[in-house]
Amino acid sequence: MAELTGEALLVTGGAGFIGRSVVPALLDAGARVTVVDRDPYPSPDVDTVVGDIRDPDVRDKAVQPGLTGIIHLAAATSVLGSLRDPALVHQVNVDATAGLLELARVRQVPRFVMASTNAVTGDVGEATIHEGLPLRPLTPYGATKAAAEMLLSGYAGGYAMATCALRLTNVYGPGMAHKDSMVPRLMRAVRAGRTIQVYGSGEQRRDFVHVRDVVAGLLAAWRARHTGPLIIGAGRSISVLELIAAVERVVGRPVRTEHVPAKPGEMPAVVVSIERARALGYQPSVSLDEGLATVWEEFR
């Protein structure tokens, strides 16, 4: 499918976890892709601007005239890290995003898609999260993503740019061995035979979406020229204890756990509606066990 033939796209964070799945999909669809990242993209066939997007010179080199779109994946994504150093997270998630948007405006890049999060809506209890909810983040991480979404909205309204914030749920899949989210922590603990900490009761529910489905959601939003927020998830929430049971099925051995107090800012449930994305043609296709197997294949 050469549906993106003629597109010249910049992918920030393209050498990262999600980027390494997004970039090949864009290339397969016919786009010309440039990556900007602190690390070179692993294939020499993809041009990489190596550097930190907080650096104006790096942004200036990456956002060249002639681009037809920017897919902004680079971000500080740790909730706990944002509590330790909120100023750093603001620099990465807000200041750098503002700089990229302004360069896109000046250099007439018409489209801008950003990876965001459902953490922008804060704690809604057991209610279903949808795109129409007000923004009430509980942590500096969520607040910076909400601020970045407002910047996208302002540039869409003020300059007729097509800007889209993909609100991703808990993304997992191959290529996340370096990350500190729940799925890789579980895999590392199983591999080493260690005990893993479970925050609170373990009954808190999350929507875990495979990176392959994230790519499908991004492409659906791009085809539709969607502007505004768009939730991309599996459309099914499970508890941490259910996730642990799924890992045990996939790896064929028990997971040792230790319950510790819950962390500040942790929501008891994340239940999302993906109906707006479904209306654009998005359909998650990776089951939890199938997806976890792709992660375990790297760790084993």
Helices and strands as residue ranges (DSSP letters): E 8-12, H 19-28, E 32-37, E 47-50, H 56-62, E 69-72, H 79-84, H 86-90, I 91-95, H 96-106, E 111-117, G 118-121, E 128-129, H 140-159, E 162-168, E 170-172, H 182-192, E 196-199, E 205-210, H 211-224, E 228-232, E 237-239, H 240-251, E 257-260, E 271-272, H 275-279, H 288-299
